[in-house]
Amino acid sequence: MNTIKNTALTLLLASSLYSTSLTAYAEEAGKSSAYSPNEAIMHIEAAKVEISKNDFVPPSQHLKEARAASEKVTGKPDIVKKAHACIIQAQIKVKQGDIKGATEELDKVLKLYKSL
């Protein structure tokens, strides 16, 4: 009788540990599927460097790539939307030749993405 109890207890414990590890693995897999803003941050920082040099051709390419990457970013929806809108404003200000305004918008984006 003790053998049956021990076997049943062992199987119950093993199945419990197995289901717990599956749940933990699923949570980690869910976290890794979220798109990180790192690529967008990289392009934004490159664009800031180019803007500070007053060479507007390369940053427009970096801003386009940052905008494309920002569309894939997941996280808090209100922060992601604000950051995307700021990238668009930075593109507009670059086209208008407003270096200071574009740099300020890019700084806002960096703060927003780093808060995610």
C-alpha positions in Angstrom: 0.0 0.0 0.0 2.9 2.4 0.8 4.4 1.6 -2.6 1.3 2.7 -4.3 1.0 5.9 -2.3 4.7 6.7 -2.9 4.3 6.1 -6.7 1.2 8.2 -6.9 2.8 11.0 -4.9 5.9 10.9 -7.1 3.8 11.0 -10.3 1.8 13.9 -8.9 4.9 15.8 -8.0 6.5 15.2 -11.4 3.5 16.3 -13.3 3.2 19.4 -11.2 6.8 20.4 -11.8 6.4 19.7 -15.5 3.4 21.9 -15.9 5.1 24.7 -13.9 8.1 24.6 -16.1 5.9 24.7 -19.2 4.1 27.8 -17.9 7.4 29.5 -17.1 8.8 28.7 -20.6 5.6 30.0 -22.2 5.9 33.3 -20.3 9.5 33.7 -21.4 8.6 32.9 -25.0 5.9 35.6 -24.9 8.3 38.2 -23.6 10.8 37.5 -26.3 8.2 37.9 -29.1 7.7 41.6 -28.2 9.7 43.8 -30.6 12.3 45.8 -28.9 12.9 49.5 -29.7 16.7 49.0 -30.0 16.8 49.2 -33.8 14.8 52.4 -33.8 17.0 53.9 -31.1 20.1 53.1 -33.1 18.7 54.9 -36.2 17.5 57.8 -34.1 21.0 58.3 -32.6 22.6 58.1 -36.0 20.2 60.7 -37.3 21.0 63.0 -34.4 24.7 62.8 -35.2 24.0 63.6 -38.9 21.6 66.4 -38.1 24.2 68.0 -35.9 26.6 68.0 -38.9 24.0 69.9 -40.9 24.0 67.1 -43.6 20.3 66.5 -44.1 20.5 63.7 -46.7 21.6 60.8 -44.4 19.4 61.6 -41.5 16.3 61.5 -43.6 17.3 57.9 -44.5 17.9 57.1 -40.8 14.6 58.7 -39.9 12.8 56.6 -42.5 14.4 53.5 -41.0 13.6 54.6 -37.5 10.0 55.2 -38.5 9.7 51.8 -40.1 11.2 50.2 -37.0 9.0 52.2 -34.6 5.9 50.7 -36.3 7.0 47.3 -35.1 7.7 48.3 -31.5 5.4 46.7 -29.0 4.9 47.9 -25.4 2.7 50.4 -23.8 0.5 51.6 -26.6 0.3 55.3 -25.6 4.1 55.6 -25.3 4.6 53.8 -28.6 2.1 56.1 -30.4 3.7 59.3 -28.9 7.2 58.1 -29.9 6.0 57.3 -33.5 4.3 60.8 -33.7 7.5 62.4 -32.5 9.5 60.6 -35.2 7.1 61.9 -37.8 7.5 65.5 -36.4 11.2 65.1 -36.6 11.0 64.2 -40.2 8.9 67.2 -40.9 11.3 69.5 -39.1 14.3 68.1 -40.9 12.6 68.8 -44.2 11.9 72.4 -43.0 15.5 72.8 -41.9 14.7 73.2 -38.2 17.8 71.5 -36.7 17.0 72.4 -33.1 13.4 71.3 -33.4 14.3 68.0 -35.0 16.9 67.3 -32.3 14.4 68.0 -29.6 11.8 65.7 -31.1 14.4 62.9 -31.4 15.4 63.5 -27.8 11.7 63.0 -26.8 11.6 59.8 -28.8 14.7 58.5 -27.1 13.3 59.2 -23.6 10.0 57.6 -24.5 11.7 54.4 -25.9 14.0 54.2 -22.9 11.0 54.3 -20.6 9.6 51.1 -22.2 
